[in-house]
Amino acid sequence: MATNLKLLLRLLCQPGAAMSAILDRGSLLFASLAVLCVSLLLQPGLPSAVSFSFYTPLLVLAVVYVPGALLLSALLARLGGLGTVFQRDYSPLLTCTAMAWSAANLPLVLASWTAPLSVFAVLAGLAYLYFAVLMFFAVRTVFGAETGIAVAIVCLSWVPLVAAAFVWGPLRFVFRLLASPFFLFYAIYYLGSEFTNLGAGLRSRQTFRRMLEAAAINPHDGEAQYQLGLIYQQRRQYTEAIRRFQAAVAIDPTETDAHFQLGRIAREQGRINDALAHLETVLRLDEKHSLSEIHRELAAVYLSLGRPEDARRELAIYEERRPYDPEGLYYYGQALEGLGDPAAAREMYARAVEAARTAPRYRRRVIARWSRLAQKQARKLTTS
């Protein structure tokens, strides 16, 4: 209880780290009770025009908002089938969302008792704006979504709420039914296993994390450190991810996976020399690492360093092994352009566009960026 309360309050000052900790140690039961408690505390100070049943916010989050956010995430982030996403991510996202709603509305409790209605309305607007900020961190942490996609999901997540507002009469009747003790008794009695399964996604994540933490105590287990690093990298907590990957490398200097991820993170952060050192280590240890993607990543670093000939050499190897990767073909075009061969560069850009166009449907959104960049560069070469 104390741990979850600290996580709730931590959302007010460190939302990113708090969301990650909620996934690791948070409780769906505590998060639900927190929403109910904050709702109850808000009731006395609210004017009758905006009053609501204390259970309404929790049911709206659980039945409308979170399923809508899951649907948007499945569509925009290409996370897989909706059924799989719902089973895996419903309870983690509901836990984070409920904690976010409670934290955002907690300051409103005092305002609802003391502030004039006009001041309360302004504070309520700020509270729900902060709720949107917290949901950005929740979406990015739970799904590992890119910043732009996370923003889009949060911005569109109001759509299910607006849709619910149009059918609020019947929906309110359903909510009253769901909240009735009679229904809850029979639901728990007959559907207890189904309710238990709703929390399986969060429990499995937390169990896996605890097992890794236990394994990481072993000073000779670099794999556990590497797996923990992947978790933090997926949540975009790069400082902790780097620390874990570095621990894996310290245990085993030949740990190519950890070197590879350290190189990728360093390149994303603009630490090109660090990226070069890690990726060259991977190439020396295993020149076919990650389905030969080591050549593509190293070529991208060479391009950043202004070494197009070295990039071309690596990409020639990569293109021979992976001729239909739009990202590799785009980099190849960049290298050829840097070497003063615009005709060959245009050909590579055209191949990158074609590779993206003919890719399997589930991959098209992921690789569309390279198609757009290739088309842009090809137009520049054509008009110059």
Residue, then its C-alpha position, 0 to 999 in steps of 0.5 A: m500500500a505504501t509503495n503504491l501511494k508513493l508511486l501515485l504521488r511520484l506521478l506529480c513530479q517524475p511522471g516518466a519514472a513513476m509510470s515505469a515503476i507502476l508497471d514493475r510494482g503497481s497494483l490494479l486494485f490500489a489504482s482502482l481504489a484510488v480512483l474511487c477514493v478521489s471521486l468520493l472526496l470530490q463529491p462534497g465540493l462539486p456543484s450539483a450541475v457537475s456531480f457524478s456517482f463516485y464509481t462513474p470515473l472508474l467505469v468510464l476509464a475501464v469500459v470506455y477510455v482504456p479500450g479506446a486507447l488500446l484500439l488506437s494503439a493497435l491501429l497506430a502503433r501496429l502492435g498486433g491483433l486487437g485481441t492479443v493487445f487487449q489480453r496483454d496490455y489492458s491491465p497494465l494500461l488500466t493501472c497506469t491510467a487509473m493512477a494518472w487520473s487519481a494523481a491529476n485530480l488529487p489537487l482538485v479535492l482541496a479546490s472543490w472544497t475551497a475555491p469559487l466555481s470559476v477558479f475550480a473550472v480553470l483548475a479542472g482544465l489544468a488537471y485534465l491537461y496534466f492527465a493528458v501529459l501523464m497518459f503520454f508517458a503511460v502510452r509510451t511506457v506500456f507500448g514503447a511507442e514513438t513520441g509522435i505516435a504516443v502524442a497521436i494516441v493521447c490526442l485521439s483518445w478523447v474520441p471514445l469519450v465523445a462517442a460515449a457522451f452521445v449515448w450517455g443515457p443508456l450508458r449510465f443505466v449500464f454503469r448503474l447495473l455494473a456497480s450494483p452489489f447484486f450484479l457484482f456478486y453474480a459477476i464475481y461468482y460466475l465470471g471470477s476467472e475472467f476477471t482474474n485473466l484481466g490482470a494477467g498481463l500486468r502480473s506476467r510483466q511484473t513476475f518476469r521483471r522480478m525474475l530478471e532482477a533476481a537473476a541480475i544479482n548474480p555478478h556473472d549473469g550478463e544475459a539478465q542485465y541485457q534483458l533488463g536493458l531491453i525492458y528499459q530501452q522499450r520504455r525509452q528510459y535510455t539512462e537506465a537501459i545504458r546502465r544495464f547494457q554496460a553492466a552486461v558488457a562489463i560481465d562479458p566484453t564479448e556480449t555482442d547484443a549489448h554492444f549493438q544496443l549501446g551503439r544504436i542508442a549512442r547514435e540516436q543520442g548523437r554520440i557518434n564516436d561512442a556508437l562507432a566504438h560499440l558497433e565496430t566491436v560487434l563487427r569484429l566479433d560477429e560480422k553477421h550479427s542481427l541478420s547482418e544489420i550491424h553493417r547497416e548501423l555501422a554505415a549510418v554512423y560512417l555517414s554521420l562522420g562524413r565517411p561515405e566510402d566506408a559507408r558504401r563498403e558496409l552497405a554493399i555487403y548488407e545490400e547483397r544479403r538484405p536487398y529489400d530493406p528500405e532503410g539500407l537502400y536509403y543509406y546506400g543512396q546517401a553514400l553514393e550521393g556523398l561519393g558524387d554519383p547522383a545517378a546511382a543514388r537515384e536508383m537506390y532511392a527508387r529501390a528503397v521506395e519500391a521495397a517499402r511499397t511491396a513490403p508486407r502490409y504489417r510492416r509498411r507503416v514501420i518502414a514508410r519513413w524511409s520511403r518518404l525520405a528516399q522520395k524527398q532525396a530523389r526529387k532533390l537530385t532531379t531538380s538540382 
